[in-house]
Amino acid sequence: QGASVMMEAFEKHFDKLQSTILACEYNSQTGTDCSCGDGKSDYHCEECFSSTPSCRQCLVRSHQDLPLHHAQQWTGTHFNRTCLSEMGLVLFLGHGTVRCPNAPVGSKGRPTVIVHTNGIHKLNIEFCHCAHASADPFQLTSASLFPATTDQPETAFSFTVLKEFHAHTLSSKKSGYEYFIALRKLTNNAFPDETYDRYREFLRVARVWRYLTSVHRAGQAHNIDSILTHQQPGSLAVRCPACPEIGFNVSQDFLTMLSPDMRHIVTKYLSGDGNFRLVHEMNGNKDPDDVALTNGNSYFVRWADFEAYLKVASLKPEEVRVLKSTCNRLKAAIMQNIMKFKNKDVTGVFAIQCARHQFFEPNGMVDLHKGER
């Protein structure tokens, strides 16, 4: 059934749909006495399902466990978005939803920028001040908030937004810049530039989150090396589950007793291929002191070992003859190779994979630095 058929059915109800959508933006109880009897029902939540208008105190009380919701205030003529922290909400850490008994008297918490899936928030956070309390960054992580720094964080990202961005990058190839622009527009669609800019911090935390997620999924956080003792310690790579791996899916005794004419069934076949479009441009934004978080524990080889190999590697005699050749056709090919990779410090990637199932091998990838060689 074509889309036009379904669209025609919707078109008949456009007026009714528009009317009910507009009706959701106002509640007849707005401006009336709150059920608590202490104020007017001038506030409501944008995020809660079927939110009922209430007074400021009631809305803050009902959102002690929902501090990242957007609230609106009725001005008499229209609604204005307001921040829960401006309404008096304080997020307490270390003692559930109550203030730490050792918190300074009169403290209103530390103003902290929190990035969530529905936008960017300013939230007052009261940390635990007990003698046994963890450092501030770890109090945030215990509350499912990832700190932007490990000192005295003033910015944090919800675990939810990090999980969502990770899923977006894997499925839609969306860049961090585009994703964060969308978050700023969700916060203030009219003037997104007036929102807090935490793009740089977001990229840093997203990178750490992806690494820690891979450590978790690889079982390293649960000491899997004590079970899979034959594998490289600290390995984060996903190995091919079908290819033979002694100590995992096949035993040495089974291989020994197998007849020669059947050994091809449990033979691991490897293939290698290069991707010369996966390049890296040289630019002034490159950090010369940047480090690889996996550093040999995943698919790429350890950089220090590869760098040492490159220092002693030399051209084969036949390659030297080609470079010194007087053949114009060979010279043209060499020049084309040079121009193709001009201003690129990585000219491609070479990878080893199992030929049958296309799983990349652990430590089976290297960057190329000399064109297609």
Summary of the structure (lengths in Angstrom):
residues: 373
radius of gyration: 29.4
end to end distance: 52.6
largest distance: 95.5
contacts: 930
relative contact order: 0.06
helix: 35%
strand: 18%
